[in-house]
Amino acid sequence: MIALPDNDTLFICTYDNLQPFLTYFDDKGIHWREIARQYHIPEHSLDSGHWLPTRNTLAFLAKLFLSTTEPVGINVGESLTLSHFPQLDKALKDVYCLEKAVDIYVEISQSAFSSHLHIWTEKYQNQWLLCHRSAFPSTMPGFNQIEWYRTLGLLTLCRHYLGANWQPETLWMSMPQYLALSCPEALKHTDIIFGQPFGGIPLPFAEDYEPMQNHLERFDWLTKVKALITTYATLPRFSVFWFSQMIGMSSRTLQRRLREQGTSLSRLRGIARCEKAKLLLTSTDLPVLEVGHLCGYTDLSNFNRAFRSWSGMTAPQYRHSLAST
């Protein structure tokens, strides 16, 4: 069994995990944007691959779950397809058996979905289980809805290989039964056992199946910070104080840990803004003033000054140099 994470409490999750919920809220007329601002959740749609702080994301969802009597986690989970998760969909493009697909999912689960989530396979009483466990306790507000969502997402993966109507005979869930809300239609013939130490889905693996000894792709602290900076660095209000508050750390501790890694927040912010600016200058015809605005600058001269420090030329010169090559 995989142990819970150590005392590194900075957890991040991909925007891809949140997007199905936002689509659902929009479809149901549930106003989520004002609450998103309270938890530093971007109100505009982000490209696949952007990361958010997990604690903020879960608190945001928990508050919205209270605004409706609908079993949101179940409803959203039952709507999932592999296309909702582009990195996984791409990784499974030429995979035709469940065992291989599960091995890949286990390997990339933290780097593709959530750093707080642990996925593994385990043999229990001669039956292979696809196991999952969150670093957060089952008593956390909204945990039950998130566990249903995660379980149904894993069933989506399994059904891609076992058939659209496949159901496991039994299912393990971490949540206590009184928090179960209702049973998903997708599991109406399944014996669900609540209050388990982790979630588990029994799978019909081949008798000779052996889990691949893959290196689990995990993010270290600095990589997680960089991932969050890529998402938030272009906000005009981005600062040491703002960012440290968002990730639950004092400004002094954040700066000290970055110094120990040989970098600083201003340097990482500059790298993120530079990459965003170059992408926009290369792939769009947006005016330079608008590119600067999208990169967190309200003044064109400040943007050009920053861009020159990154690349040795102003933004218009950079775009012109690309056009002439």
Phi and psi in degrees as a GROMACS rama.xvg file:
@    title "Ramachandran Plot"
@    xaxis  label "Phi"
@    yaxis  label "Psi"
@TYPE xy
-82.4694  135.755  ILE-2
-78.4442  158.862  ALA-3
-67.4113  158.943  LEU-4
-65.2922  163.351  PRO-5
-78.0453  -157.696  ASP-6
-81.033  9.82042  ASN-7
-77.9456  104.31  ASP-8
-98.7007  11.397  THR-9
-87.2699  108.552  LEU-10
-112.729  143.456  PHE-11
-131.707  155.239  ILE-12
-139.259  155.808  CYS-13
-78.7158  151.384  THR-14
-61.6779  -28.4385  TYR-15
-57.5711  -32.4933  ASP-16
-68.8589  -32.0453  ASN-17
-86.0906  -31.4544  LEU-18
-54.4875  -42.4755  GLN-19
-59.6669  -33.3605  PRO-20
-68.2386  -42.7392  PHE-21
-64.3283  -39.5846  LEU-22
-61.1272  -43.1805  THR-23
-62.3762  -45.8141  TYR-24
-60.6475  -42.2533  PHE-25
-62.5351  -44.8274  ASP-26
-62.9451  -33.1754  ASP-27
-91.9251  0.76309  LYS-28
70.624  26.0753  GLY-29
-88.3165  119.59  ILE-30
-79.0656  110.073  HIS-31
-112.634  -14.754  TRP-32
-67.8278  -39.0029  ARG-33
-63.7982  -39.7245  GLU-34
-68.9072  -35.4422  ILE-35
-58.4349  -40.6775  ALA-36
-61.7389  -35.601  ARG-37
-64.5888  -27.9706  GLN-38
-112.672  15.8483  TYR-39
60.0922  36.2141  HIS-40
-95.0575  123.883  ILE-41
-56.1471  135.778  PRO-42
-84.8945  -21.5049  GLU-43
-94.4931  154.448  HIS-44
-66.9542  138.216  SER-45
-109.163  153.475  LEU-46
-68.0347  156.954  ASP-47
-58.6257  140.978  SER-48
103.662  -10.5265  GLY-49
-78.8737  150.622  HIS-50
-118.553  151.64  TRP-51
-129.91  155.064  LEU-52
-69.4689  126.862  PRO-53
-61.2277  -43.9574  THR-54
-60.3593  -43.3392  ARG-55
-62.5907  -44.7704  ASN-56
-62.3624  -44.2537  THR-57
-68.7202  -38.0416  LEU-58
-66.1573  -38.9668  ALA-59
-60.6173  -48.0834  PHE-60
-65.836  -41.3317  LEU-61
-59.5283  -39.0463  ALA-62
-67.5823  -38.1804  LYS-63
-72.6543  -31.9877  LEU-64
-59.0206  -32.0049  PHE-65
-73.4532  -13.4936  LEU-66
-86.0197  -0.96691  SER-67
-146.793  153.718  THR-68
-90.5284  -2.73079  THR-69
-71.0944  144.815  GLU-70
-77.6654  79.951  PRO-71
-57.6436  -45.6143  VAL-72
-58.8119  -39.1411  GLY-73
-69.6592  -47.5098  ILE-74
-61.7198  -43.4366  ASN-75
-70.0375  -42.2544  VAL-76
-60.5924  -37.998  GLY-77
-72.7125  -13.9584  GLU-78
-92.5332  -4.46785  SER-79
-71.3685  145.711  LEU-80
-132.504  167.159  THR-81
-60.9673  -27.1587  LEU-82
-65.2197  -16.5169  SER-83
-70.0603  -16.045  HIS-84
-126.818  83.9062  PHE-85
-55.5046  -38.6713  PRO-86
-66.2334  -42.0741  GLN-87
-68.4677  -43.1826  LEU-88
-57.393  -42.4495  ASP-89
-67.5032  -41.1318  LYS-90
-65.5599  -26.7866  ALA-91
-98.6579  9.6281  LEU-92
-55.2999  -44.112  LYS-93
-111.406  29.7409  ASP-94
-106.183  129.102  VAL-95
-121.783  5.77236  TYR-96
-132.625  148.621  CYS-97
-63.6836  -41.4627  LEU-98
-57.7043  -46.1998  GLU-99
-66.1196  -40.5497  LYS-100
-61.9989  -42.9252  ALA-101
-65.0997  -41.5405  VAL-102
-57.8816  -43.1413  ASP-103
-66.2325  -42.749  ILE-104
-60.5943  -44.9463  TYR-105
-59.1914  -42.5564  VAL-106
-65.7941  -40.0188  GLU-107
-103.123  4.13339  ILE-108
-56.7503  -42.7411  SER-109
-77.794  -37.3298  GLN-110
-79.9486  -14.3735  SER-111
-108.633  -17.8616  ALA-112
-129.166  -70.6917  PHE-113
-149.715  132.2  SER-114
-76.9187  -13.3992  SER-115
-90.492  -3.33237  HIS-116
-104.699  135.013  LEU-117
-117.233  126.746  HIS-118
-122.208  133.511  ILE-119
-156.885  167.208  TRP-120
-109.088  143.029  THR-121
-147.856  139.993  GLU-122
-94.4951  125.217  LYS-123
-133.962  119.238  TYR-124
50.9352  50.3197  GLN-125
63.9724  20.3026  ASN-126
-128.856  127.971  GLN-127
-77.8762  133.811  TRP-128
-116.158  138.966  LEU-129
-91.0234  109.49  LEU-130
-103.603  150.388  CYS-131
-148.145  143.293  HIS-132
-152.25  137.109  ARG-133
-89.9355  152.986  SER-134
-74.8369  -7.87064  ALA-135
-99.9686  148.965  PHE-136
-73.714  156.606  PRO-137
-68.683  -12.8084  SER-138
-84.1597  -7.008  THR-139
-65.3608  135.658  MET-140
-54.3176  131.186  PRO-141
85.2356  -3.31208  GLY-142
-56.7513  -42.441  PHE-143
-60.8993  -42.4272  ASN-144
-65.6561  -40.2402  GLN-145
-68.0982  -37.3918  ILE-146
-67.5856  -38.5339  GLU-147
-61.155  -45.4657  TRP-148
-58.3656  -47.3483  TYR-149
-64.4029  -43.4927  ARG-150
-62.57  -44.5321  THR-151
-68.131  -31.0968  LEU-152
-64.4994  -40.951  GLY-153
-66.4969  -36.5047  LEU-154
-64.1503  -34.5855  LEU-155
-59.3711  -43.9418  THR-156
-60.8948  -47.9536  LEU-157
-62.2441  -42.6201  CYS-158
-69.3602  -20.7954  ARG-159
-61.7903  -27.1289  HIS-160
-110.814  -21.7538  TYR-161
-107.377  -3.79896  LEU-162
110.148  146.237  GLY-163
-62.9906  -24.7661  ALA-164
-104.014  8.1309  ASN-165
-64.4819  137.38  TRP-166
-133.692  138.617  GLN-167
-72.3425  151.804  PRO-168
-68.1828  -38.8349  GLU-169
-131.662  163.86  THR-170
-151.208  134.669  LEU-171
-99.4642  137.253  TRP-172
-130.912  143.941  MET-173
-76.1811  -34.593  SER-174
-64.907  148.321  MET-175
-69.3862  154.495  PRO-176
-61.7637  -32.42  GLN-177
-67.7519  -13.7158  TYR-178
-98.3117  6.5532  LEU-179
-71.2956  -13.8796  ALA-180
65.4765  -80.18  LEU-181
-155.264  168.995  SER-182
-93.1068  130.195  CYS-183
-61.7688  146.354  PRO-184
-57.3198  -33.5324  GLU-185
-67.1872  -10.5709  ALA-186
-127.318  24.6594  LEU-187
-66.4725  -20.1374  LYS-188
-107.118  13.7806  HIS-189
-103.45  139.601  THR-190
-84.5036  108.485  ASP-191
-97.2338  125.457  ILE-192
-108.366  114.365  ILE-193
-93.8369  167.616  PHE-194
71.7042  26.5183  GLY-195
-86.5024  159.796  GLN-196
-67.0156  -17.8629  PRO-197
-158.76  163.866  PHE-198
-80.8649  147  GLY-199
-151.967  138.336  GLY-200
-119.754  112.468  ILE-201
-65.2282  133.381  PRO-202
-126.225  145.072  LEU-203
-82.8996  64.7102  PRO-204
-71.9937  157.497  PHE-205
-62.3736  150.616  ALA-206
-60.7212  -29.9909  GLU-207
-93.4977  14.3137  ASP-208
-63.9355  133.959  TYR-209
-132.857  127.518  GLU-210
-57.3338  137.739  PRO-211
-67.346  138.984  MET-212
-85.8933  60.2722  GLN-213
-79.8453  151.923  ASN-214
-76.1069  121.64  HIS-215
-70.473  121.09  LEU-216
-75.5896  102.679  GLU-217
-114.685  154.932  ARG-218
-95.5603  132.208  PHE-219
-81.0366  175.007  ASP-220
-57.8524  -46.9052  TRP-221
-64.9485  -39.1219  LEU-222
-62.9771  -38.6939  THR-223
-67.4601  -40.129  LYS-224
-62.367  -44.5609  VAL-225
-61.2632  -40.3561  LYS-226
-61.6667  -42.3706  ALA-227
-68.9195  -38.7333  LEU-228
-62.4841  -38.0032  ILE-229
-58.0877  -36.2483  THR-230
-74.7735  -40.2204  THR-231
-107.643  -10.48  TYR-232
-62.0967  -23.6083  ALA-233
-86.8403  1.69464  THR-234
-74.7139  133.137  LEU-235
-57.8687  -29.9016  PRO-236
-84.5761  0.774897  ARG-237
-61.4649  126.55  PHE-238
-156.339  170.299  SER-239
-58.5387  -46.4322  VAL-240
-63.3855  -47.3974  PHE-241
-62.6723  -46.9561  TRP-242
-67.8405  -42.3635  PHE-243
-64.2715  -38.4053  SER-244
-62.4446  -41.5066  GLN-245
-63.1697  -36.5592  MET-246
-96.2923  8.01507  ILE-247
72.0744  40.6411  GLY-248
-139.117  147.487  MET-249
-71.2366  152.505  SER-250
-57.7017  -41.9037  SER-251
-63.3905  -43.6011  ARG-252
-65.8003  -41.7459  THR-253
-60.0203  -48.6086  LEU-254
-64.0645  -38.7953  GLN-255
-64.3845  -44.7563  ARG-256
-66.0463  -35.4461  ARG-257
-68.5067  -39.0394  LEU-258
-61.3967  -40  ARG-259
-62.6146  -25.3623  GLU-260
-91.6958  2.75532  GLN-261
77.6203  27.7894  GLY-262
-147.063  -172.062  THR-263
-148.944  164.362  SER-264
-67.154  -39.2475  LEU-265
-63.8166  -37.2505  SER-266
-67.0165  -45.8445  ARG-267
-66.2629  -36.6252  LEU-268
-63.3676  -43.3142  ARG-269
-61.392  -41.7914  GLY-270
-61.8336  -45.3137  ILE-271
-64.0504  -43.3056  ALA-272
-67.5476  -38.2474  ARG-273
-61.9441  -46.0298  CYS-274
-62.3173  -40.9762  GLU-275
-65.295  -43.4766  LYS-276
-63.5506  -45.9669  ALA-277
-63.7226  -37.0866  LYS-278
-63.0767  -45.7193  LEU-279
-67.7695  -39.3823  LEU-280
-68.124  -29.0675  LEU-281
-85.1503  -39.3032  THR-282
-104.196  -4.88491  SER-283
-133.294  167.763  THR-284
-105.382  20.5349  ASP-285
-60.4893  141.763  LEU-286
-58.0696  149.84  PRO-287
-58.9849  -36.1535  VAL-288
-59.7145  -41.4327  LEU-289
-71.5074  -36.4265  GLU-290
-59.3131  -44.7699  VAL-291
-60.6181  -41.4781  GLY-292
-62.7353  -42.6411  HIS-293
-68.768  -17.1932  LEU-294
-99.281  7.9393  CYS-295
101.063  10.8701  GLY-296
-112.03  133.374  TYR-297
-96.8353  -6.88537  THR-298
-128.909  129.055  ASP-299
-63.4337  -39.2212  LEU-300
-64.7607  -38.6962  SER-301
-65.2224  -39.3595  ASN-302
-64.4839  -47.0769  PHE-303
-63.7997  -35.8362  ASN-304
-64.776  -43.8981  ARG-305
-66.188  -42.2703  ALA-306
-64.2086  -37.4989  PHE-307
-63.4271  -37.9998  ARG-308
-67.1291  -27.2227  SER-309
-81.388  -41.029  TRP-310
-123.481  -4.08168  SER-311
83.3496  5.74125  GLY-312
-152.349  164.472  MET-313
-77.0282  167.682  THR-314
-61.0952  -44.6434  ALA-315
-60.8625  -39.238  PRO-316
-65.092  -38.0579  GLN-317
-64.3048  -46.3713  TYR-318
-63.4696  -40.1791  ARG-319
-64.7104  -38.6882  HIS-320
-65.4405  -32.5313  SER-321
-71.5771  -38.8246  LEU-322
-67.5801  -27.5052  ALA-323
-90.5966  -2.81451  SER-324
